[in-house]
Amino acid sequence: MKKRFLAVALACTMMAATMTGCGSKADSTGSSTEGNTASESEASGDAIRIVNGKIEIDKQLKAFAESYEEKTGQEVVIESLGGGVDINGTLKGYLAADNMPDMFVFGGAGDYKTWADYMTDLSEEEWASQTEFAFKAEDGKTVGFPYAVEGYGITYNAAILEQAGIDPAGLTNYDAYKAAFEKIDGMKEELGIDAVCSVAAESGQMYWSTANHIFGYYLSAGLERDDTTYIDMLKEGKVDEKRLGEFADFTKLLFDYADPTVLISGTYDDQLALWAQGKTAFVTQGNWIDPSLPTYNVEFACGIAPLAFLQEDTAGVLADCPSWWAVYNEGKNIDACKAFLNDLATSEEGQNCLVKECGMISPYTTCTVEPETPLAVALKSYVDAGNTYAWQWTKMPEGIAQNATGSVFELYARGELDRDEFVAMLSAAIADYTAQ
């Protein structure tokens, strides 16, 4: 009954969201999504249709899908959504229109609560015993297929830091970053850069970068992976004001030394391009940008440093599964979906796709393929050393970044809030949203 109630309740309200999401794909990501429109994704016959939430691996997944069809005869249609697209809103629209894909992406505990009744039990699949990163339902059943371990802190241009005489290994606290930013800023002309950082805080498209990823450090930095102190507080509408104040200081540092145009109105592509063209020393993105680097002919060495906002040293980075794929339990191609996922996770071709072509770290213990792209290699050094923090931000209530906290970051970036006002407004936004 719950499933039917959700579908009916969404029918009158979600069609507009679906149209908006589909119509904004190309604009919001800057990447072509030709062939991914809703009408074309209604594949005929027994084709598997997958909604993928990582636009940056769209081409790689499509190439694997083509080779999989050649090998098995099974057609696989990839529909990639990314950037500022409201993926959950689009999926809800598909549900209301009886147009659900065979597999769909979800981002963690918040999304799970929305889609739990629509997920197939995958516990008995071959890959499920080969990973510690599968998403498990409240009853312990495996319902989410992990395709990567990703991580982020602040990504740097190693050549610029070397020229400026800054060792990235020392960037482990607020004071170290403040000194580094000030030094680089004073050498901009000599270094040939426009700004110290490439940061984008426009809330319409970049809420996920500020209010999910950057804010994720407030929730996790310096904590053991199973320490849920600050996410538990957030779920109750509370914050640690001292810790949030330190986070606000660091966030202002990022904003003050960012390119002002990209900061206020830039898209993901604008943000990435500025850094990839050598115009800033840092960019607030993670190893998922690896597949995009050849597009900009990036030849400089690069790495990942912690987003170390605290006064004390925090030498780790946030690393976890970015999202999972679920198999729609009312679909007609459940067995075909299971076969596809097993092949992607366990075959040599699948491992090559995820690790070498997509530039990600495999979540599977049986994977023998090592990453080769620069940021994946950098991230793996943190993972291998056990120097990572969990993505507790994925446990936030669904939509809080897009609908509540993202706009607070934008106001802060625009200079319309001071440090204390940012803390107060962010605290109030969290309290109000969790009280709904």
C-alpha positions in Angstrom: 0.0 0.0 0.0 2.9 2.4 0.8 4.3 1.9 -2.7 1.0 2.6 -4.4 0.3 5.6 -2.2 3.6 7.2 -3.1 3.0 6.7 -6.8 -0.4 8.2 -6.7 0.6 11.1 -4.5 3.4 12.0 -6.9 1.3 11.7 -10.0 0.0 15.2 -10.0 3.1 16.9 -8.6 6.1 15.3 -10.2 5.6 15.6 -13.9 6.8 19.2 -13.9 9.9 18.1 -12.0 10.5 15.4 -14.5 10.4 17.7 -17.4 12.6 20.2 -15.7 15.2 17.6 -14.8 15.3 16.2 -18.3 15.4 19.5 -20.0 18.2 20.8 -17.9 20.7 17.9 -18.2 22.9 19.4 -20.9 22.8 22.9 -19.3 23.5 21.7 -15.8 26.4 19.5 -16.6 27.9 21.0 -19.8 28.1 17.4 -21.1 26.1 16.0 -23.9 23.2 13.7 -22.9 22.0 13.1 -26.5 20.2 9.9 -26.6 19.3 10.0 -22.9 16.0 11.8 -23.0 13.1 10.2 -21.2 11.3 9.4 -24.5 14.4 7.7 -25.9 15.1 5.9 -22.7 11.8 4.0 -22.9 13.7 1.2 -24.6 11.8 -1.4 -26.6 11.9 -5.1 -26.1 13.9 -6.5 -23.2 16.5 -3.7 -23.0 17.8 -2.9 -19.5 17.4 0.8 -18.7 19.8 2.3 -16.1 19.6 5.7 -14.6 23.2 6.6 -13.7 23.9 9.6 -11.5 27.5 10.3 -12.5 27.5 12.2 -15.8 31.3 12.1 -15.9 31.4 8.4 -16.6 28.5 8.4 -19.1 30.7 7.6 -22.1 32.6 4.9 -20.3 29.5 3.1 -19.2 27.9 3.4 -22.6 31.1 1.8 -24.1 30.9 -1.0 -21.7 27.2 -1.4 -22.4 27.9 -1.8 -26.1 30.6 -4.4 -25.5 28.3 -6.3 -23.1 25.6 -6.4 -25.8 28.1 -7.7 -28.3 29.1 -10.4 -25.8 25.7 -11.4 -24.5 23.1 -10.0 -26.9 21.6 -8.0 -24.0 20.9 -4.4 -24.8 21.6 -1.9 -22.1 20.4 1.7 -22.2 22.3 4.2 -20.0 20.5 7.4 -19.0 22.9 9.7 -17.2 21.8 12.6 -14.9 24.3 14.9 -13.2 25.3 18.4 -12.3 22.4 20.3 -10.8 19.7 17.9 -12.0 17.3 16.8 -9.2 17.8 13.1 -9.7 15.3 12.1 -7.0 12.7 14.4 -8.4 13.2 13.0 -11.8 12.9 9.4 -10.5 9.7 10.3 -8.6 8.3 11.7 -11.9 9.2 8.5 -13.7 7.4 6.5 -10.9 4.3 8.7 -11.2 4.4 8.2 -15.0 4.9 4.4 -14.8 8.2 4.9 -16.5 10.7 3.6 -13.9 14.0 2.3 -15.1 15.2 -1.2 -14.4 18.0 0.1 -12.3 18.3 3.5 -10.6 20.9 5.4 -8.6 20.4 6.4 -4.9 22.7 8.3 -2.7 22.5 6.8 0.8 20.3 6.5 3.9 18.2 9.5 3.1 17.4 8.3 -0.4 16.9 4.8 0.8 14.0 5.8 3.0 12.3 7.1 -0.1 12.9 4.1 -2.3 13.2 1.1 0.1 9.9 -0.4 -1.0 11.1 -0.5 -4.7 14.4 -2.3 -4.2 15.2 -5.9 -5.1 17.1 -8.1 -2.6 20.6 -8.7 -4.1 22.1 -10.6 -1.2 22.7 -13.8 -3.0 24.5 -12.3 -6.0 28.1 -13.3 -6.5 29.5 -9.7 -6.1 27.7 -9.2 -2.7 30.2 -11.4 -0.9 33.2 -9.6 -2.4 32.7 -6.1 -1.0 32.2 -4.3 2.3 30.6 -1.4 0.6 27.3 -2.8 -0.5 24.3 -0.9 0.8 22.2 -2.9 3.2 18.6 -2.5 4.2 17.4 -2.2 7.7 16.8 -6.0 7.8 20.4 -6.6 6.6 19.6 -7.5 3.0 21.9 -6.2 0.3 19.9 -3.8 -1.9 22.5 -1.4 -3.3 25.2 -2.3 -5.8 28.5 -0.3 -5.1 30.4 0.6 -8.3 33.2 2.7 -6.8 35.0 4.1 -3.8 35.5 7.8 -4.2 37.1 10.5 -2.1 37.7 14.1 -1.9 39.4 16.9 0.0 40.8 19.7 -1.9 42.6 18.8 -5.2 45.8 20.7 -6.0 48.1 21.5 -8.9 51.4 20.1 -7.7 53.5 22.2 -10.1 52.0 25.4 -8.7 52.5 24.4 -5.1 56.1 23.4 -5.9 56.8 26.7 -7.6 55.3 28.5 -4.6 57.4 26.5 -2.1 54.4 24.8 -0.5 54.5 21.1 0.6 50.9 19.7 0.3 51.8 17.1 3.0 51.8 20.0 5.4 48.2 21.1 4.6 46.6 19.4 7.6 45.1 22.3 9.6 43.5 25.7 9.2 46.6 27.7 9.9 48.6 25.8 7.3 46.0 26.6 4.7 45.7 30.2 5.7 49.4 30.7 5.3 49.5 28.8 2.0 46.6 30.7 0.5 48.1 34.1 1.5 51.5 33.1 0.0 50.0 31.9 -3.3 47.8 34.9 -3.5 50.8 37.2 -3.2 52.5 35.3 -6.1 49.6 35.1 -8.6 51.3 37.1 -11.3 54.5 35.1 -10.9 52.6 31.8 -10.9 50.4 32.9 -13.9 47.1 32.1 -12.1 43.9 34.1 -11.7 43.0 32.9 -8.1 44.1 30.6 -5.4 41.0 28.4 -5.5 38.3 27.3 -7.9 35.1 27.0 -5.9 31.5 27.2 -7.1 28.7 28.0 -4.6 25.7 29.0 -6.8 23.0 27.0 -5.0 20.8 26.2 -8.0 23.4 23.9 -9.6 26.2 23.5 -7.1 24.4 22.9 -3.8 25.8 19.3 -3.9 29.4 20.6 -3.9 29.0 23.1 -1.0 26.2 21.8 1.2 26.9 18.1 0.7 30.6 17.6 -0.1 32.3 20.5 1.7 29.8 20.4 4.6 30.6 16.7 4.8 33.9 17.6 6.4 32.1 19.3 9.3 30.2 16.0 9.9 33.2 13.6 9.6 36.7 15.2 9.7 38.9 13.7 12.4 36.4 11.0 13.4 36.6 7.3 13.3 34.6 5.9 10.4 31.9 4.6 12.7 31.6 7.8 14.8 28.3 9.3 14.0 28.3 12.1 16.6 27.6 15.1 14.3 25.3 13.4 11.8 23.2 12.2 14.8 23.0 15.7 16.1 22.0 17.0 12.7 19.2 14.5 12.4 17.9 16.0 15.7 18.2 19.5 14.3 21.2 20.4 16.3 24.8 21.5 15.6 28.0 21.8 17.5 28.4 25.6 17.4 32.2 25.6 18.1 33.0 23.1 15.4 30.6 24.8 13.0 32.3 28.1 13.7 35.7 26.6 12.8 34.1 25.2 9.6 32.7 28.6 8.8 36.2 30.2 9.2 37.6 27.7 6.7 34.7 28.0 4.3 35.2 31.8 4.3 38.9 31.2 3.5 37.9 29.2 0.5 35.5 31.8 -0.7 37.8 34.8 -0.1 40.5 33.3 -2.2 38.3 31.9 -4.9 37.7 33.3 -8.4 34.7 35.6 -7.8 32.9 34.9 -11.0 33.1 31.1 -10.8 32.3 31.3 -7.1 29.0 33.2 -7.6 27.7 32.0 -10.9 29.9 29.2 -12.1 28.8 25.7 -13.1 30.6 22.5 -12.4 32.3 22.7 -15.8 33.3 26.3 -15.2 34.9 25.4 -11.9 36.7 22.4 -13.3 37.9 24.2 -16.4 39.4 27.1 -14.4 41.6 24.7 -12.5 42.3 22.3 -15.3 43.6 25.2 -17.4 46.2 26.0 -14.7 44.5 29.2 -13.6 44.1 28.2 -9.9 46.2 26.1 -7.5 43.2 24.3 -5.9 39.7 23.0 -6.8 37.1 21.7 -4.4 36.4 18.5 -6.3 37.6 14.9 -5.8 38.9 12.0 -7.8 35.7 11.8 -9.9 37.3 14.5 -12.1 39.9 12.1 -13.3 38.0 11.0 -16.5 37.5 14.7 -17.4 41.2 15.7 -17.2 42.1 14.5 -20.7 39.4 16.8 -22.1 41.5 19.7 -20.9 44.8 18.2 -21.9 46.0 18.3 -18.3 49.6 17.4 -18.1 50.6 18.7 -14.7 50.9 16.5 -11.6 48.1 16.7 -9.2 47.0 15.3 -5.9 44.4 15.5 -3.0 45.0 17.1 0.3 42.6 17.0 3.3 40.0 19.7 3.6 41.5 20.3 7.0 39.3 23.0 8.6 40.1 22.4 12.2 42.9 24.0 14.3 44.3 20.6 15.2 45.7 18.3 12.5 43.4 16.2 10.4 45.4 14.3 7.9 42.7 12.1 6.3 40.2 12.6 3.5 36.6 11.6 3.1 36.3 8.3 1.1 33.3 6.1 0.6 30.8 4.9 -2.0 29.3 8.0 -3.7 26.1 6.2 -4.5 24.6 2.8 -5.3 22.4 1.2 -8.0 19.2 -0.5 -7.0 17.2 -2.9 -9.1 13.6 -1.9 -9.4 11.6 -4.7 -7.9 8.6 -4.3 -10.2 10.7 -4.3 -13.4 10.5 -6.9 -16.1 14.2 -7.4 -16.4 15.3 -8.3 -12.9 17.3 -11.4 -13.8 19.0 -9.5 -16.7 19.9 -6.7 -14.4 21.5 -9.2 -11.9 23.6 -10.7 -14.7 24.7 -7.3 -15.9 25.8 -6.2 -12.4 27.7 -9.5 -11.8 29.6 -9.0 -15.1 30.4 -5.3 -14.3 31.7 -6.3 -10.8 33.5 -9.5 -11.5 34.6 -9.7 -15.1 38.0 -8.4 -16.4 36.1 -6.1 -18.8 33.9 -4.7 -16.0 36.9 -4.1 -13.7 38.8 -2.4 -16.5 35.7 -0.2 -17.1 35.3 0.9 -13.5 38.9 1.3 -12.6 40.9 2.2 -15.8 38.2 3.8 -18.0 36.2 5.5 -15.2 39.2 6.3 -13.1 37.7 5.0 -9.9 38.8 2.7 -7.1 37.0 -0.7 -7.1 35.0 -1.6 -3.9 35.6 -5.3 -4.6 38.2 -7.3 -2.8 38.6 -9.6 -5.9 39.5 -6.8 -8.2 43.0 -7.0 -9.5 43.0 -3.9 -11.6 45.0 -1.0 -10.0 44.0 2.6 -10.7 46.2 4.6 -13.1 44.6 8.0 -13.1 46.4 10.6 -10.9 43.7 11.4 -8.3 42.5 7.8 -8.0 46.1 6.8 -7.3 46.3 9.7 -4.7 43.1 8.6 -3.1 44.1 5.0 -2.9 47.2 5.9 -0.8 44.8 7.3 1.8 42.6 4.2 1.6 45.5 1.8 1.8 46.8 3.7 4.9 43.4 3.6 6.6 43.5 7.4 6.7 39.9 8.1 5.7 36.7 9.5 7.1 33.2 8.2 6.3 30.7 10.0 4.1 28.2 10.7 6.9 26.6 13.5 4.8 24.8 10.8 2.8 22.8 10.1 5.9 21.3 13.6 5.9 17.6 14.0 5.2 16.7 13.8 1.6 16.8 17.2 -0.2 18.3 19.2 2.7 21.2 20.5 0.7 19.1 21.4 -2.3 16.2 22.8 -0.5 17.6 24.4 2.7 21.3 24.6 3.3 22.7 25.2 -0.2 21.3 28.7 -0.4 23.0 29.6 3.0 26.4 28.7 1.4 25.6 30.9 -1.6 24.7 33.9 0.6 27.9 33.4 2.5 29.8 33.3 -0.8 28.1 36.5 -1.9 29.2 38.3 1.3 25.7 38.8 2.4 26.4 36.9 5.7 29.3 37.3 8.1 30.7 34.3 9.9 28.4 34.4 12.9 25.3 35.0 10.6 26.4 32.0 8.5 26.5 29.8 11.6 23.2 31.0 12.9 21.4 30.7 9.5 22.8 27.3 8.8 21.8 26.1 12.2 18.3 27.4 11.8 18.0 25.8 8.3 19.0 22.5 9.7 16.6 22.8 12.7 13.7 23.8 10.5 14.2 21.2 7.9 14.6 18.3 10.3 11.5 19.4 12.1 9.3 18.9 9.1 
